Amino acid sequence: MKKIVVIAAHPDDETLGAGGAMAKHVASGDSVSVLILGEGIASRKQHGEDYAKEKDLLRRDSRSALADLGVKDVIFLDFPDNSFDTVPLLELTRSVEKFVSEKGPEVVYTHHWGDLNVDHRRTFEAVLTACRPPSGVKRLLSFEVPSSTEWQAQTPANAFMPNLFVDISGSIEKKMKALEAYGGEMREYPHPRSPEGVRALAMYRGSQAFLEHAEAFEIIRHIERDKVIG
């Protein structure tokens, strides 16, 4: 059994980016834990009497979505939505380090450093620091999030260049079912964060690797360790 950790900025990022892979890990008997750093709603709503209710509803939706993928272990933090750049990077990093230390994962999935969304970029920076050797993390992977990764001005310095394609043909329907729980976060087609857009992306990434459906990842670090003797 492998220990897998997914670290995302907002509720729904984790499922959009790695929902199929998470379901596949669970089906293989792996342990999957999720850390969501941000509250996910403050940039769209004023803090008022409905704020706490809206946050609770979003977290309920997130737990429901992850349950559809077979994931039960999720932790929510309260970093401000679309304002991670106002938080000291050290504070973000320490939160991630604590989670990684507690879970002891072999594999960590997180955002791509070149995403349009500032919270995604800061999450990547915190995760990269927290998962540096000797953290014990063997593989660090970046995922793509529709309407963020591809909407950045693409340059050689920030382009998402996947070099790992995970076959999710057997888990695509679980991913789509999970995204139904995020009704307030999904959009109508032709928005890339629509059900049709998400499925089309999975088909496109699949076709790149001669698969029906795939999720694409960029390998940030992969370490093959010798067994410790003695």
N, C-alpha and C positions, 0 to 999 in steps of 0.2 A: 504493500500500500504506500502510495506517495502522498505527501502533504503538499497541498496546493493552496496558494493564497492569491486572491484577486483584490487589488487596491484601486479604487475609483474615486473620482472627485465628487460625483453626484449620483443619487439614485437613478437608475436606468442605464448609466454608462457601462456598468459591469455586464449587464445582459446584452446590450447592443454590441459591445466589443468582444465578449468572450462567452456568451450564453451557451452556444453550441458546444464549445470546448468544456465548459463546466459540467454540462449534462453528461458529456462523454466521460469525463473523469469520474463522476459519481457512479456511472454505470460500470466502470472498471474497478470500483471498490476503493478509489482514492478518497482522501479526506479533503474537503474544499471549505475554506473559510474566506469571508469577504469583509473588507474594511471600506466603509464609505466615509470620506473625510468631511464633506460639506453638507449643509442643511438642504441646499437644492432649490429653495423657493424665494429667498429674500430679494433677489434682483427683480422679481416680477410682482412682488406684493409688498405693500407697506406694513411695517410691524404694527399690528393692531389687535383687536379682540379675536380675529379669526386666524391669526398667525400660528399660534400653537396648535389649533385644530388642523390647519392645512399641513403643517409639518408632520403631525401624527398620521394623517391620512396618507401622505406620501410614503412614510416609513411602513405603514401597513401594506400599501401597494407593493413596496419593495420586498417585504417578507413573503408576500403572496407569489410574486414573480420568481423569487429564488426557490421557494418551495416547489414550484412547477418544474424547476431544474433539478430538484433533489437536494438543494443546499439549505441547511438549517442554521448554520453558524454565521451570523452577520452582526457586525458592530457598526453603530452610527456615531459619528462625531459632529461637532457643530461649527466648523469653520465657515466663515461668511461666504455666501454664494456670489460667484463672479468677483470676488475680492481677495483671493488667496495671496495676491501680490501685496496686500496690506498687512499680512501676517509674516513675522520673521520666519525665514526658511528653517531656522534651527527648531522652531516650535513645531512646524509641520513634520520635520524629519524625526524629532524625538517621538512624536505620536506614532509614526510608522515604525520606527525602531522598536518601540514597546510591543506593538502588535506582532511584528516579525519574530521578535525574541520569544514571545509567548507561544506562537504557533510552530516555529521551527520548520518552515517550508523548504522543500527542495526546488519548487518552481513558483515564480511570482509573475503574475500578469498585471500590467498597468498601462497608462496612457502613453501616447507618442509625444516626444518632446516638441514636435513642430506643429501641434494642434493650434487652431485659431483661438480656442477658449483658454484664457489665462490660467484658470484653475487646473485645467488638464496639464498645462506646461509645468506649473509649480508642483503638481502631484508627481510628475515624472522626476523632477529634480530631487524631491524629498525621498522618493523610492530608490532612485539610483544611489543616493548617499547611504540610505539605511541598509541597502542590500550589498554594499561593497564587501569584498573579502576582509575579514574572515567571518562574515555573517552566517555562512553555511548554505546560502542560496546557491544552487548549482546552475539554474537557468533563469534568466530575466528576459521577459518578453513584453513588447509593446503591441497594443491592439489599436485598431482604428474605430472611431466613433462617427457615424454618419452625421453630416451637417456641421462637423468641426474639423476633422482631419483633412477632408478634401476641399474645404472652403478656405483653407489657408493659402496665401500666395505661394505657390510651389516653386521652390528653388532647390538647387543641389544641397543646400545647407539644412533644409527643414523638411524635405519630401519624405513621405512614408514609402519605404522601399521594402515590401515584405519579402522575406526569404524562408518563411515557414508557412505551409498551407496545411491546415488540419481538416480532415474529411469530417464534415458534420452532416452528411447525408442521412445518417440514422438519428440525428438529434435536432434537425432543423425545425421539426414540428413542435418539439418541446420549447425551443427558443421562441417561436412565433406565439405559442400559447402563453409563455411567460410575459412577453411584451404586451399582451392584452391587458395584463394587470396594471400596466402603466398608461392607462387610457388618457390621462391628463397630460402626459409627456409626448405621446405619439401625435403625428400630424397626418393630414390627408395627402394622397398622391397628387402631384409628383414630388412632394417634399421627400428628401432622402431618408428622413426619419419616419416614413410611413411604412406600414406593413409590406406594401408592394416594393418600396425602395429597399427595405432590409432584405427581402427575399431575392430581389434582383442582384444586390451586392453579393449575396452568398452564392448565387449562380455564376456571377462573373468571376469571383475569386476561385470558385470551383473549376471553371473552364480554363483558368490559367494553369491548373495542375491536372487537367483531364479528370476532374471529379464532378459529381452532380452538384454538390454544395460544399463550400469550404469557408472557414474563417482564416484570415490572413494575419500573420504576426511578423514583427521584425525582431530578430534575435539581437538583444543588446549585449548579453554576456552568456557564455556557456562554458562551464568548468567541468572537466573530467578529472576526478580525484582518484589517486591510488588508494587501495584499502590500507587502513592504519594497522600496522603490525605491532603486537605487544600491548 
